[in-house]
Structure formats: C-alpha cells, structure tokens
Amino acid sequence: MNGSRVFDPPESPFWDACRQGRLEALGCRDCGHLFLPFGPVCPRCWSLDFAPRAMAGAGRVATFTIYRQTYHRDFPAPYVLALIALSEGPRMISNIVDCPHALVRVGMAVAVRFVPRGDLVLPLFAPVAAPTANPEPEGDIP
C-alpha cells in the first residue's frame, strides 16, 4: 500500500496485533460474544466491557468471489475475496492466497498468513492442505 494509512482508534489494536503476527477479535466480558471488526460496543449486547482475544487463525471459506477487475492499484486483479468463518466463531473478509483461483471452494480449510504490504501487515488466508479439483464442500460451515 502506498502512503500513510489512518484507522479509527478502535481498529488500531487489530492492526498492531497483525504487525506482531497475531489475529485478534474482541471478546465481550458480559455476554462472551467474539466480534470482528473491532468496534466501540459489543454488537450483541451493546456492552462497553470487552478486550482483545487471540484467535488461532484457522477457519473455513464460507463464501467467496473472484475479482477480475482492478478496483484499487494496491490490489491488482485477479484475486479471491472470501468470507472466512474462523474456528472460534467470528467471520472476517480477507483474501485467499497460495491457491489457484479455480480450486478455491466453500468449506475449504484455511489458515492465516501475515503478509506485509506497505505500512500494514495483512491477515490473508491460505489452504491448510493442497487444494484439489474436488467440487464438493469440505465440511460444515458454522
């Protein structure tokens, strides 16, 4: 990414954790809900009492799309944008890397990889096992 990026203060701890090779969500101390993206209140109970919680970085592809047109110069097409269902429950949007686009599947097991891009370290996801041409989903999506 080019230039300096400014994020809302609630998001900066997320990016700080990524820079240190950790994927974190916020955990509500009142209802136990884990949520991403970071925000000012728990989206389930509206509590203000929450703290960062480490995520394992494992999940499954819940859905995905292949972008074939470049919308931003820092993200040249083609690339895969996916909704990742993390094993702990939260879902997040990220890119699928190290996998031929034609082999990305709903249900595919993935793990986080932290990739430096300019002044950020992005949490991207790669297949846990070598992808195959099997068109069947690899398991239940939470």
N, C-alpha and C positions, 0 to 999 in steps of 0.2 A: 504494500500500500504506500502511496506517496503522501508526503506531508504529515503534519501532526493531526492526530485524531483526538477529539474531546468527547467523553462519555458522561452521562449523568452520574452523579456521585453514587447512587445505588448500584450501578453496574461496574464501577471501577474495581471493587474487590473480586469480581468474577474474572476480569482480565488480568489482575495481579496474580490470581491463582493459576491461570493458564500460563503466564510467563514463568511460573515456578513448576510447571508440569503437573498441575493438579486440576481436576474437574470438580467444581463445587456447585451445589444447589443451596437454596436457603431452606432451613428446616424450622417450621413453626413450633415454638415451645408450648403453645396452648393446645393445638389440635394435631400436631405431628405431621402435617402436610409438608411434602417437599416440593419446591417450585422453582422453575426457570421460566423466563428470565428473572433476574433479580428485580425486586420491586419494593415500594415503600411499605406495603402491608401484605399480610397473607391473603391470597386470593380466595381461600376457602372460608376463613372465619374473621377476616379483617383485623387480626391481631397485629400489634406492633412488636411483639416479642418473638424474635427469630434470630437465628445465627447460621453462618455458613456450615455446610456439612459436606464432607468429602464423598464423592461418587467414585465407584470402581472404574467407570468409563466403558463398561460393557453394555451392549444393548442389541436391539434388532431393528431392521429397517421396517417402519410402519407403513410408509408410502414414499414415493419419490417421483421426480420428474427429471428429464434431461433437457438442460438449456442448450439450445443450438444457435442462439444469437447472443452476442456480447452486449450486455447492458451496462457494464462498468469496466473500464480498462484494466482494473486490478483482477478481474475475474473473466479471463478470455474463454469463450465458448470453444468446444462443448464442455459442459461439466454437469455433474449429477448433484442435485439438491434433494436432500432427504429429511423426512421427519424420523428421528431416532427415538425409539421407546427404550429409555435407559432401564437397566435391571432393577433399580431402586424405585421406579415409578414415574419420575418426571419425563417429559418429552422435550426434545430440542431439535431445532433445524440446523443442519450442517451439510457439508459436502462429503460425498463418498470418494475416496482416493484409492489408488493402487488396485483398481479393478476395472476391467473393460466395461464400458457402459452397458453393453448388451447382456452382461452377466449379472448386473445388479438385480436383486429380487426382493420382493416383500417377504419379510421373515428372515432375511439373511442376517446371521450373527456378525456383529461388527464390534470393534474396539477403538477407543480414542487414540489419536496420534496428534501430538502438538507440533504444529508447523509454523516457524517464524515467517511473518510477512510484514516487512517494514517495521513499524513500531509496535506491532501486535504479535502475539502468538495465538494462532487459531486452533481451536479444538476440531479437528477433522476426523473422519471415521473410515477405517479400512476393514475389509473382511477378516474374520478370525481364521477361516480356512480358505484354501484355494477355491475360488468360485468355479462353478461348473455350469453347463448349459441346461441344467435341470430346471424346468419351468415351474415346478411346484414350490409353494412356500415352505420354509424350513421350520415352522413351528408356530405356536400361538403367539399373537401379538397382544401384550397386555393393554 
